Amino acid sequence: MSNKKIDRNKTVKLTTAGILTAIVVVFQLIGASIKLGTFSVSLVLIPIVIGAALGGKYVSTWLGFIFGVVVLLSGDAAAFLPISPIGTVITVIVKGALAGFVGGIAFELLKKINTYFAVVVSAILVPITNTGVFLIGCRLFFFDTIKEWGTGLGFENTLTYMVVGLVGMNFIFELAINIILSPSVVGAVNVLSKKRN
C-alpha cells in the first residue's frame, strides 16, 4: 500500500473518530432524558458499533471511554456517586470502554467471514458487555444499597431486582435498537463509500 493511501486511511479513520465522538456526546445527552425503568437508555451504543466497523477496536474503545466520561459529567450516574465515588467512576468508565473494545474485537475477527454478520454480532456484544459490567459493578460497589432499593420495591431477591428492576427494559431496548440500526447505518456508509470510490 502506498504512503499516500496509508495517510488517507489514517485521515479518514481520525475524521470518523472525531465525528462519532461528537455523536456519542450528543446521543448521551439526549438519551439521558429518555428513561425506561430506573435509568436512561444508552443510544450511544449505536455509534460505538459503527466506530468498531469503520475505525476498528481503538476507535470503538475510545468512543466507549467518551461515553463513560459523558455519563459521569451529565449526572446520569448521580444515584451511585454518594454510595461509592470511586466505584462509580470505575464502573462507568470500564463498562463503556470495555463495551467498545469487545465490539471492536468481535468486528475485526468476524469481518473476514461477512461484514454484515460482524456488525450484528458487535451490535449484540456491545450492550451485553455494557450491561454486564454495570451489573458486576453493582455487585462489587453498591450491593448493600441496591439490596435496600430492591427490598423497598418488594423484591425478595436482590439479583432479580438488579436484572429486572435496574436493567431489564433498558437492556432490551438498547439491544433491539442496536441490532436494528447499527447494521443499517454501517451498510449505508459502505454503499456510499463504494459509490464515491
C-alpha positions in Angstrom: 0.0 0.0 0.0 1.4 3.4 -0.9 2.2 6.1 1.7 -0.5 8.3 0.2 -3.2 5.7 0.6 -2.0 5.0 4.2 -2.1 8.7 5.1 -5.6 8.9 3.5 -6.8 5.9 5.5 -5.4 7.4 8.8 -7.1 10.7 7.9 -10.5 9.0 7.2 -10.2 7.0 10.5 -9.3 10.1 12.5 -12.2 12.1 10.9 -14.6 9.2 11.6 -13.5 9.0 15.2 -14.0 12.8 15.6 -17.5 12.8 14.1 -18.5 9.7 16.1 -17.1 11.2 19.3 -19.4 14.3 18.8 -22.3 11.9 18.1 -21.6 10.0 21.3 -21.7 13.2 23.3 -25.0 14.3 21.7 -26.6 10.9 21.9 -25.7 10.5 25.6 -27.1 13.9 26.5 -30.3 13.2 24.5 -30.5 9.7 25.8 -30.1 10.9 29.4 -33.7 12.3 29.2 -35.2 9.1 27.9 -35.9 6.7 30.7 -37.2 3.2 30.6 -37.3 2.0 34.2 -34.7 3.3 36.5 -32.0 4.6 34.2 -31.8 6.4 30.9 -31.3 4.4 27.7 -27.9 4.3 26.0 -28.3 5.4 22.4 -24.5 5.8 22.2 -24.0 2.1 21.8 -25.0 2.6 18.1 -22.1 4.9 17.3 -19.8 2.7 19.3 -20.6 -0.3 17.0 -20.4 2.0 13.9 -16.9 3.1 15.2 -15.9 -0.6 15.5 -16.9 -1.2 11.9 -15.5 1.9 10.4 -12.5 2.6 12.6 -11.5 -0.5 14.4 -11.2 -1.5 18.1 -9.2 1.5 19.1 -11.8 3.9 17.8 -14.7 1.9 19.4 -12.8 1.7 22.7 -12.2 5.5 22.6 -15.9 6.1 21.9 -16.9 3.8 24.9 -14.5 5.8 27.1 -16.1 9.1 26.0 -19.5 7.5 26.7 -18.4 6.8 30.3 -17.0 10.3 30.7 -20.2 11.9 29.5 -22.3 9.7 31.7 -20.3 10.9 34.7 -20.4 14.6 33.7 -24.1 14.6 32.8 -25.1 13.4 36.2 -26.6 10.2 34.8 -24.6 8.2 37.5 -25.7 10.6 40.3 -27.6 7.8 42.2 -24.4 5.9 42.7 -21.8 8.6 43.3 -22.7 9.2 47.0 -22.5 5.4 47.7 -19.1 4.9 46.2 -17.5 7.7 44.1 -14.5 5.5 43.1 -16.7 2.5 42.4 -19.0 4.7 40.2 -16.1 6.1 38.2 -14.6 2.7 37.7 -17.9 1.1 36.7 -19.0 3.8 34.3 -15.6 4.2 32.6 -14.9 0.5 32.4 -18.3 -0.5 31.1 -18.2 2.0 28.2 -14.6 1.3 27.2 -14.8 -2.4 27.5 -18.1 -2.5 25.5 -16.3 -0.6 22.8 -13.3 -2.8 22.9 -15.3 -6.1 22.8 -17.4 -4.7 19.9 -14.2 -3.8 18.0 -12.5 -7.1 18.6 -15.7 -9.0 17.5 -16.0 -7.0 14.4 -12.3 -7.4 13.5 -12.4 -11.2 14.0 -15.7 -11.7 12.1 -15.4 -9.2 9.2 -13.4 -11.8 7.2 -16.4 -14.1 7.3 -19.1 -11.4 6.5 -19.2 -7.7 7.3 -23.0 -7.7 8.0 -22.6 -10.7 10.4 -19.7 -9.0 12.1 -21.7 -5.8 12.6 -24.7 -7.8 14.0 -22.5 -9.7 16.4 -20.8 -6.5 17.5 -24.2 -4.9 17.9 -25.2 -7.7 20.3 -22.0 -7.8 22.3 -21.7 -4.1 22.9 -24.9 -3.8 25.0 -24.3 -7.2 26.7 -20.8 -6.0 27.8 -22.1 -2.6 28.8 -24.9 -4.1 30.9 -22.8 -7.0 32.2 -20.0 -4.7 33.5 -22.7 -2.5 35.1 -24.2 -5.4 36.9 -20.7 -6.6 38.1 -20.0 -3.0 39.3 -23.4 -3.0 41.1 -22.4 -6.3 42.9 -18.9 -5.1 43.8 -19.5 -1.5 44.8 -23.2 -0.9 45.5 -24.8 -4.2 46.6 -26.0 -3.3 50.1 -27.7 -0.1 48.8 -29.2 -2.0 45.8 -30.5 -4.7 48.2 -32.3 -1.9 50.2 -33.7 -0.5 47.0 -35.0 -3.9 45.9 -36.5 -4.7 49.2 -38.2 -1.3 49.3 -39.8 -2.1 46.0 -40.9 -5.6 47.1 -38.2 -7.7 45.5 -37.2 -10.6 47.7 -34.1 -11.4 45.7 -31.5 -8.7 45.0 -30.2 -10.4 41.8 -33.8 -10.4 40.4 -34.1 -6.7 41.2 -30.8 -6.0 39.6 -31.7 -7.8 36.4 -35.4 -7.0 36.2 -35.7 -3.7 38.1 -32.4 -2.0 37.2 -31.6 -3.0 33.7 -34.4 -5.1 32.3 -36.3 -2.8 30.0 -33.3 -0.6 29.2 -31.2 -3.6 28.1 -34.0 -5.0 25.9 -34.5 -1.6 24.2 -30.7 -1.0 23.8 -30.1 -4.4 22.4 -33.1 -4.2 19.9 -32.3 -0.7 18.7 -28.6 -1.6 18.3 -29.3 -4.7 16.3 -31.7 -2.8 14.0 -29.8 0.5 13.5 -26.1 -0.4 13.6 -26.1 -2.7 10.6 -28.3 -0.4 8.7 -26.0 2.6 9.2 -22.8 0.7 8.5 -24.4 -0.8 5.4 -25.4 2.7 4.2 -22.0 4.2 4.9 -20.3 1.3 3.0 -22.6 1.7 0.0 -22.0 5.5 -0.1 -18.2 4.9 0.2 -18.2 2.4 -2.7 -20.2 4.8 -4.9 -17.7 7.6 -4.1 -14.7 5.5 -5.0 
